[in-house]
């Protein structure tokens, strides 16, 4: 889109209060939300998480925007999820944080920087010519730049202070649950003690490590093989000779459903790290503030650790029409669907993101990873039911 078309689209979205997707240049990332403020060279959106939960805001420079989308399947899905989130009273800190004030007649970025500096709240910054997503506090402010005290929740020894020119800023995320929790954590920055990462490669001892973690109710981080962009964090709920069942935690340490992972598909397991300390801090806040799980989820499910663990999970999912996310041997992409025709060794997965009627036969021994019982499967099941 041309800059004129982008501005016209943003203005229409503001005036008509339209839900939009704003796509960034040179990346697949995009934000979904409503235009709050349209400034001279940037826009502020009130954004929603993938689960349809109102979750903070983002400032996006006009020169970072590739396209503004008003309609399509993704926005239809998001509208449905937003409605479900509101109807089911999904947990959110929306409206619990002090609102920021802006004058659209002057540049929005200095106004944002001044207010978040005064409050000490964490922000996430994306800069031109830098692939990093920098989280930190704005500690000093000049006419054309600010100082960002970077905080790395994965490594407490990573202490940096960056001089950031306003002209280099593409995106600033602010408020929202993740940054709210990180702000609370950083308030205790002086007390945070770095711990050495304890990483265990998959060379045969993982079952013993998982059993210890289950007994101690310890939170672990699991890295699958050939999935460098993904890892699981959670507690061990069941284990047999071939697979482990994790009760997952999302980025805010809330209950994130369950995952079954085959031992042969695991690269390594981390039993101690700064990030696990971060998640433990978030968990304490969640528990104290009754934020541990969304009201429609079940974090108390029990699993038997026998040889029939995987078939039992698939059979139960087939009985209740549950949506599963599965990675099988020989396939790079996950499959999303609901199971049927379960027998002793195989089942059929009815895909929900492909053309209607697409079915995939799967053997139990093909499954490398299986995720279920999370907020996204609930929303997908709700959408399937609404179509019926």
C-alpha positions, 0 to 999 in steps of 0.5 A: 500500500502507498503511504496515502492509502495507509493513512486513509485506511487508518483514518477510516478505522479510527472514525468507524471504529473498525477492527483491523490487522496492521502488517509490518514491512519485511516481516510476517508479524502483524497486530490486530486491534482498534485505532486509538490515536492517529498521530503525525507519523505513527499510530497507536492501536489497542491490541488483542492477543491471539485468544481475543483478549484485550491486551495492551497497546502498540505504537507503530511508525507509519514507515513500518506499516506495509498494509492495513487489512479490514476484512478476511478470514483472520479478522472474522476469526478474531472477531469471534474470539473477542466475542467469546473472550468477553462472553466467557469473561476471560482474565485480562488486566485491561482497564486495570492499568492507568490510561496514557494520554496523547495529543494527536497534534504532536508527535506520539513517540515522545509523549509515550516515552515521557509517560512510560519513563515516569511510571517505570513500566516495561516496554518492548521496542523494535528498531530499524535494521535490528532483528532483536525485540528489546524489552526494557525501561526508558530511563532518560529522555532527550529531544530526539532520543531516549535511553533504554535500560534493557532487561533480559528475562532469559539472562539476568547478566545481560545488562545494557543501556542503549541510546535510541534515536526516535527516527530508528523506532518502528514499534513500541508495545506497552501495557498488557499482561506480559509487560505488566508482570515484567515491570513487577519483576524489574522492580526487584532487579537488585534482588534478582540473582543469576543462576547457571543454566542446567541443561541436560542433553537427550542421551538416555537420562531424560526419563529419570530427570522427568520423574524427579521433576514430577516428584518435586513438582518442578517447572522444566523447559523442554526443547524439541529436536529440529524446532529451534524457534519453539520450546515448552515450559511446564510441570510433568503430569505423567510419564511412560517408557516413550512419552512425557505429558506436560502441564504447560505454562504460557508466557505469563505463567498461566495454564497453557494446556497439555503437551505429550512429547515423545522422548526421541523428539526431545533435544534437551531439558533445562531444569534451572535457568533465569527464565525459569526463575522469571516464570516462577515469579509470574506464577506467584503473582498469578496465584496471588491474583487468581490469574492461574487459568482461563475460566473455561480450561481444566488445569486439574486433569489426571493422566495414567502413566501406563503404556496406553497413555497416548491412545487414552488421550486420543480416545477421550479427545474423539469422544468429546470432539476436542481439537488436537495439534499434532506433529508427526514424523516426516512432517515439518508442519503441525496438523490441527484437527479432531480425531475419529475412528480410533483403534488400537494403533491408528486414528483419523485426524479431521483437519480444520484448517484445510479444505472441508473433508480433508482427513489424515490417517495417523499411527500412534507411533508417528506422533512426536508432539501432541498439544491439547486442552489450551485456550486456542483449542477451546476457541477452535472447538467453539468455532466449530460448534458455532458452524454446526 
